[in-house]
């Protein structure tokens, strides 16, 4: 009897071992699958600020295009207009394990510290809206900001024959602020009848409002205004003009010609009312779409060369090793303000 039980016991033990091995293999395979899923990589998103409707719209586009691209994103962080905070935020994204980062730099020079930290961890970075002056990026996604200043200058120059024109500038620590300011100033030399007055407002609406109030008190004969960022300057500028009893609709002899930058719905409404004349539509939707497109391409090891793209833009070389995809940014006036192709008309 004891001999008869021996083989049965062995068979039971063998089956038990097989079951145990299968279970271990199953658990191991689940563990590997779980690890692989967690290791697909999340994308970090750093917003420069959220007080502007432009950046609010950009932020709203990110989840849509991330889903379309099959990218897993971390919750966006808002650096709230503080370059030092942006460096901290970028480091926090790296510590959270971000495999790639899309950032809208606040300071073109200061951002290099965060770019160096990302490069040290082999984490690619795509810069949106603002180009860094140093540091490694996989791509800069931006529009031609010099063209912003030139388009505003030409519109005002063609509609104001003589008098004073105010340029409400952005942050000159940003290449955007410098490009728009220098281009506008340089272009205005072609209009000798116009005198340019400047307000350095650092993308801050309250600063713009206070300075514009003082400037208009001393210069009530201002004929034109160029706002480098409608998202932060539109409301305070119109409020100041209204308070000064200088807000007259397009067509009125007392109308102050106003050109803006951004292309937000509020600017389009102001164009329809006749409060302002034009704006340059900065592509918030395409910034989100192609910022994510290029970070996905960088993670896949793709590289690019200067030249035309398949999405109506042109890649240029800003500096050795730094490429910029210059996306289209059309001038919007009363004639085309209702164009459904403009992102500002698609925002709900």
Secondary structure, DSSP 8 states (H G I E B T S, - for coil): -HHHHHHHHHHHHHHHHHHHHHHHHHHHHHHHHHHHHHTT-EEEEEES-SSSHHHHHHHHHHHHHHHHHT-EE---EE-TT-HHHHHHHHHHHHHTT-SEEEE--SSTTTTHHHHHHHHHTT-EEEEESS--SSS--SEEEEE-HHHHHHHHHHHHHHH--SEEEEEEE--TTSHHHHHHHHHHHHHGGG-TTEEEEEEE-TT-HHHHHHHHHHHHHH-TTEEEEEES-HHHHHHHHHHHHHHTT----TTSTT--EEEEEE--HHHHHHHHHTS--EEEE--HHHHHHHHHHHHHHHHTT----SEE-TTS-EEEEEETTEEEEEE---EE-TTTTT-TTSGGGT--
